[in-house]
Amino acid sequence: MATDLLALLLRDDHPLPPDAVLYFTQSIVHDSITIRKVAISAVAGILKQLKWPKKKVAMKPSDISGIQDPEGICVGDREGNHWLQYESTNLPLSQELWDSLHYVEKTHWGYYSWPREMMIYAASEKPQDDLPYEEMSEGEKIIFEYFSDPDFVEQLMEFLSLEERKGKDSFNPRRFCLFKGLFRNYGDRFLPILWPHLDQLASNPYESSQRCVCEITAGLIRGSKHWSFSKVDRLWQLLCPLIRTALNNITVETYTDWGTCIATACEGRDPRKLHWLFELLMESPLSGEGGSFRDASLLSSGVSELLHRLLAYLEPKLTQVYKNVRERIGSVLTYIFMMDVALPHTRPTSSPHVAEFVTRVLERLKPLTSESEIHNHILEENTQETDECTQAVKLLKT
């Protein structure tokens, strides 16, 4: 009760006293799970209090595109917002390209209209993720010292990977916020201590271990939002093999957590700054229930090129032998065509069009119109038959 009341004293406009910061930080590894939960939420809030403000600058989209938006309402993809699109030929693969692009983290900006005063993070500002220990406040020093202690981190990882309620646990946003705050405020300083635990948990098939990896991974990706290119690049050299392994070994119990992890990691992020993740997901776009790529692409209208690539990957697989794979493909197709809507004042989308896809599908369904009898409508789901009629029936079921 006392811990709950103390946590309620957290305010955005007044830093918590160092003694209270020390108490909550120590309580993260308390024997009582109730106190640990309160402490995790409190430390996440403290880290938000302590985060460094990032410089923003005003900009006009027309200065970047060189094109003035037409008068009146004009919704959707147009020349004036094309510079926001994810393009594989123009990805920030070097420090120079990383610094030259203008990033818009609010992915809904520009689709319908631009803000009256558009503020974006200053590209010229040097990332402040290497704050010297001497310049830290008392609260920052306390958190830094504890999370730099291998014994403290090991104990924390043991608690976070425990199963609380079998079959009922899910991705915990409080833990995600904790790690997001740690990596946002302190950069990659804690990564050498945390990574061995993360790597070990990722190879563990147990549901609780995988969930812990999901929460830390999402926090790591979101927390690296303002890191320098060199640090982000090194981070993805570590994360890509880990995520690839996780998606290849995904189970019914863990697909929801990994879907939440990817969707949370991409929320409020310019897709161009996450090109490592998107290209990785394109390697296995059907991993997870409904597809891991779907969870990421849902959050942005600026990935039309990736949607075209995804559709080209899926079309030949519409007649897959296995029913569950065909159902998964059908689920992903729903989201591929989500942007193809005909509303007033809406421009034709650069994403895939339903009409063109249906035309191609109907052409492949023609064998059904000429077959007098389709084996009395009895087909084995896992048969290896490859005749046109059988393929057309599988396509129709998809």
C-alpha positions in Angstrom: 0.0 0.0 0.0 2.8 2.4 0.9 4.6 1.7 -2.3 1.5 2.3 -4.3 0.9 5.6 -2.6 4.5 6.7 -3.2 4.2 5.9 -6.9 1.2 8.2 -7.1 3.4 11.1 -6.2 5.2 11.0 -9.5 4.6 14.2 -11.4 5.7 15.4 -14.9 6.6 18.9 -13.6 8.6 17.9 -10.6 11.5 15.4 -10.4 11.3 12.7 -7.8 13.8 13.1 -4.9 16.9 10.8 -5.2 15.9 8.8 -2.1 12.6 7.8 -3.8 14.5 7.0 -7.1 16.8 4.7 -5.1 13.9 3.0 -3.4 12.0 2.2 -6.6 15.2 1.1 -8.4 16.0 -1.3 -5.7 12.4 -2.5 -5.5 12.6 -3.7 -9.2 14.2 -6.9 -7.8 12.1 -7.1 -4.6 10.9 -10.6 -3.5 7.3 -9.5 -3.7 5.9 -9.5 -7.2 3.3 -6.8 -6.3 6.1 -4.4 -5.3 8.1 -5.3 -8.4 5.2 -4.4 -10.7 4.8 -1.0 -9.0 8.5 -0.4 -9.1 8.8 -1.2 -12.8 6.0 1.3 -13.6 7.5 3.9 -11.3 11.1 3.6 -12.8 9.6 3.8 -16.3 7.9 7.1 -15.2 11.1 8.4 -13.6 13.0 7.7 -16.8 10.4 9.7 -18.7 10.9 12.6 -16.3 14.7 12.4 -16.8 14.7 12.2 -20.6 16.6 14.9 -22.4 14.6 17.2 -24.6 15.3 16.9 -28.3 15.7 19.9 -30.5 12.9 20.4 -33.2 12.8 22.6 -36.2 10.0 24.0 -38.3 9.9 22.8 -41.9 7.6 23.1 -44.9 7.0 19.9 -46.8 6.9 21.9 -50.1 10.6 22.9 -49.5 11.6 19.2 -49.6 9.3 18.0 -52.4 9.5 21.3 -54.4 5.8 20.8 -55.0 2.8 22.8 -53.6 -0.2 20.7 -52.5 -3.3 21.4 -54.7 -6.0 23.6 -53.3 -8.8 22.0 -51.4 -8.9 18.4 -50.1 -6.6 15.9 -51.7 -6.2 12.7 -49.7 -3.7 9.9 -50.3 -0.5 9.4 -52.3 0.5 12.5 -54.3 3.7 14.1 -55.6 3.9 16.4 -52.6 4.2 13.5 -50.0 6.1 11.0 -52.2 9.3 11.9 -50.3 7.9 10.1 -47.3 7.7 6.8 -49.1 9.9 3.8 -48.2 12.1 3.2 -51.3 14.7 0.4 -51.3 16.9 2.5 -53.7 17.1 5.4 -51.3 17.5 3.8 -47.8 19.9 5.4 -45.3 22.6 2.8 -45.5 25.4 5.2 -44.6 26.1 8.0 -42.2 25.8 10.6 -45.0 22.4 9.3 -46.2 21.2 8.9 -42.6 21.9 12.6 -41.9 20.6 13.9 -45.2 17.1 12.5 -45.0 14.2 14.3 -43.3 12.4 11.9 -41.0 8.7 12.2 -40.0 8.0 10.0 -37.0 4.2 10.7 -37.1 3.3 8.3 -39.9 -0.2 9.8 -40.5 1.2 13.2 -41.3 0.9 14.1 -45.0 -1.6 11.4 -46.0 -4.7 13.6 -45.5 -3.0 17.0 -44.8 0.0 18.6 -43.3 0.1 20.2 -39.8 -0.3 24.0 -39.8 3.2 24.2 -38.2 5.2 21.1 -38.9 8.0 20.4 -36.4 10.5 17.6 -36.9 13.6 16.5 -35.0 16.6 18.5 -36.1 18.8 16.3 -38.3 21.9 18.3 -37.5 21.6 17.8 -33.7 24.2 15.5 -32.3 22.6 12.6 -30.4 22.9 13.0 -26.7 23.3 9.3 -25.8 26.7 9.6 -24.3 26.0 11.8 -21.3 29.1 11.8 -19.1 28.6 10.3 -15.6 29.8 13.6 -14.1 26.9 15.5 -15.8 24.2 13.2 -14.7 21.7 14.2 -12.0 21.5 12.2 -8.8 18.5 10.3 -10.0 20.2 9.4 -13.3 23.4 8.3 -11.5 21.4 5.9 -9.2 19.6 4.2 -12.1 22.9 4.1 -14.1 24.8 2.4 -11.3 22.2 -0.3 -10.7 21.7 -1.2 -14.3 25.5 -1.3 -14.8 25.7 -4.0 -12.0 25.8 -7.5 -13.6 24.3 -9.1 -10.5 21.4 -6.7 -10.4 20.6 -7.2 -14.1 20.9 -11.0 -13.8 18.4 -11.0 -10.9 16.1 -8.8 -12.9 16.2 -11.1 -15.9 15.4 -14.1 -13.7 12.3 -12.3 -12.4 11.1 -11.0 -15.8 11.4 -14.4 -17.4 9.2 -16.1 -14.7 5.8 -17.3 -15.7 3.1 -15.5 -13.6 -0.2 -17.0 -14.8 0.1 -20.0 -17.0 -1.7 -19.5 -20.3 -2.9 -16.0 -19.4 0.3 -13.9 -19.5 0.8 -11.4 -22.3 3.1 -8.7 -23.6 3.6 -6.3 -20.7 3.7 -2.6 -21.8 5.1 -1.6 -18.4 8.2 -3.6 -18.9 8.4 -2.3 -22.5 8.3 1.3 -21.2 11.1 0.5 -18.7 13.5 -0.7 -21.3 12.5 2.0 -23.8 13.3 4.6 -21.2 16.7 3.0 -20.3 17.9 2.8 -23.9 16.5 6.3 -24.7 18.2 8.0 -21.8 21.4 6.0 -21.6 22.0 4.9 -25.2 23.6 1.5 -25.7 25.6 1.6 -22.4 23.6 -1.3 -20.9 23.6 -3.4 -24.0 26.8 -5.3 -23.2 25.4 -6.4 -19.9 21.9 -7.2 -21.1 22.7 -8.9 -24.4 24.0 -12.2 -23.1 20.8 -12.6 -21.2 18.7 -11.6 -24.2 20.6 -14.1 -26.4 20.1 -16.9 -23.9 16.4 -16.2 -23.5 15.8 -16.0 -27.3 17.1 -19.6 -27.6 14.8 -20.8 -24.9 11.5 -22.1 -26.3 9.5 -21.4 -23.2 6.7 -18.9 -23.5 7.7 -16.7 -20.6 11.3 -16.5 -21.9 10.1 -15.5 -25.4 7.8 -12.9 -23.9 10.6 -11.3 -22.0 12.7 -11.1 -25.2 9.7 -9.5 -26.9 9.4 -6.8 -24.3 13.1 -6.0 -24.2 13.4 -6.0 -28.0 10.5 -3.6 -28.5 11.9 -1.3 -25.9 15.3 -1.5 -27.5 14.1 -0.6 -30.9 11.9 2.3 -29.7 14.6 3.5 -27.3 17.1 3.8 -30.1 15.0 6.3 -31.9 17.6 9.1 -31.5 20.8 7.1 -31.5 23.5 7.9 -34.0 23.7 5.9 -37.2 26.8 4.0 -36.1 25.1 2.8 -32.9 21.8 1.9 -34.7 23.7 0.0 -37.3 25.6 -2.0 -34.7 22.4 -2.7 -32.9 20.7 -4.2 -35.9 23.7 -6.4 -36.6 22.9 -8.0 -33.2 19.1 -7.8 -33.5 18.6 -9.3 -36.9 19.9 -12.8 -36.2 18.0 -12.8 -32.9 14.6 -11.8 -34.5 15.2 -14.1 -37.5 15.8 -17.1 -35.1 12.7 -16.1 -33.1 10.4 -15.9 -36.2 11.7 -19.2 -37.5 10.9 -20.9 -34.2 7.6 -19.1 -33.5 4.9 -21.2 -31.8 1.2 -20.8 -31.3 1.9 -19.6 -27.7 4.4 -16.9 -28.8 3.1 -15.5 -32.1 0.8 -13.0 -30.4 3.7 -11.6 -28.3 6.0 -11.3 -31.3 3.3 -9.6 -33.3 2.8 -7.1 -30.5 6.5 -6.7 -30.2 6.9 -5.8 -33.9 3.8 -3.6 -34.0 4.9 -1.7 -30.8 8.5 -1.3 -32.1 7.2 0.3 -35.4 4.6 2.6 -33.8 5.4 6.2 -34.3 8.5 5.5 -36.3 9.5 6.6 -39.7 9.8 3.3 -41.7 13.0 4.4 -43.4 14.8 4.4 -40.0 13.7 0.8 -39.5 14.7 -0.5 -42.9 16.7 -3.3 -41.3 13.6 -4.7 -39.7 11.3 -4.4 -42.8 13.9 -6.1 -45.0 14.2 -8.8 -42.4 10.5 -9.4 -42.3 10.4 -9.6 -46.0 12.6 -12.7 -45.8 9.8 -14.6 -44.0 6.6 -12.5 -44.4 4.3 -15.3 -43.3 6.0 -15.9 -40.0 3.5 -15.6 -37.1 -0.2 -15.7 -37.3 -1.3 -13.5 -40.2 2.3 -12.6 -41.0 4.9 -10.6 -39.0 5.2 -8.1 -41.8 1.5 -7.3 -41.5 2.0 -6.2 -37.9 4.6 -3.6 -38.9 3.0 -2.4 -42.2 -0.3 -1.7 -40.5 1.2 1.3 -38.8 2.3 3.2 -41.9 1.0 4.2 -45.3 4.5 4.9 -46.6 5.5 1.3 -47.4 3.7 0.8 -50.7 6.9 -0.5 -52.4 7.1 -3.2 -49.7 3.5 -4.1 -50.2 4.1 -4.6 -53.9 7.0 -6.8 -53.1 5.0 -8.8 -50.6 2.2 -9.3 -53.1 4.6 -10.6 -55.7 6.0 -13.0 -53.1 2.5 -14.3 -52.1 0.8 -14.7 -55.4 2.6 -17.8 -56.5 1.9 -19.3 -53.1 -1.9 -18.8 -53.2 -2.2 -22.5 -54.2 -0.1 -23.8 -51.3 -0.6 -27.4 -50.4 -1.4 -26.7 -46.7 -4.6 -25.2 -45.8 -3.3 -23.2 -42.8 -0.7 -21.5 -45.0 -3.4 -20.5 -47.5 -5.5 -19.1 -44.7 -2.6 -17.1 -43.4 -1.9 -15.7 -46.9 -5.6 -14.7 -47.2 -5.2 -12.8 -43.9 -2.1 -10.9 -45.2 -3.8 -10.1 -48.5 -6.5 -8.2 -46.5 -4.0 -5.8 -45.2 -2.0 -5.5 -48.5 -5.1 -3.9 -50.1 -6.2 -1.9 -47.1 -5.1 1.4 -48.7 -7.0 0.8 -51.9 -10.2 2.7 -51.1 -12.4 4.9 -53.2 -13.5 7.8 -51.1 -14.3 11.4 -52.0 -11.3 13.5 -52.7 -9.0 10.5 -52.5 -6.2 10.0 -55.0 -5.4 6.5 -56.4 -3.1 4.8 -54.1 0.4 3.7 -55.1 -0.2 0.5 -53.0 -1.5 -2.7 -54.8 -5.0 -2.4 -56.3 -7.7 -5.0 -55.7 -9.1 -4.8 -59.2 -5.7 -5.7 -60.8 -5.2 -8.6 -58.4 -8.8 -10.0 -59.0 -8.2 -9.9 -62.7 -5.1 -12.1 -62.4 -6.9 -14.4 -60.0 -9.9 -14.9 -62.3 -7.6 -15.8 -65.1 -6.2 -18.6 -62.9 -9.7 -19.8 -62.0 -10.8 -20.4 -65.6 -10.2 -24.2 -65.3 -13.2 -24.3 -62.9 -15.6 -23.0 -65.5 -14.7 -25.7 -68.0 -14.6 -28.7 -65.6 -17.8 -30.6 -65.6 -17.2 -32.3 -62.3 -14.5 -31.5 -59.8 -14.0 -34.9 -58.3 -17.4 -34.7 -56.6 -16.1 -31.6 -54.7 -13.8 -33.9 -52.6 -10.2 -32.9 -52.5 -7.5 -33.9 -50.1 -6.1 -30.8 -48.4 -2.5 -32.1 -48.4 -2.5 -33.8 -51.7 0.5 -33.3 -54.0 -1.6 -33.1 -57.2 -0.6 -30.2 -59.4 -3.2 -30.3 -62.2 -4.8 -27.0 -63.1 -8.2 -27.8 -61.7 -6.8 -28.8 -58.3 -4.7 -25.6 -58.2 -7.7 -23.5 -59.1 -9.8 -25.0 -56.3 -7.0 -24.3 -53.8 -6.8 -20.7 -55.1 -10.5 -20.3 -54.7 -10.4 -21.5 -51.1 -7.6 -19.0 -50.3 
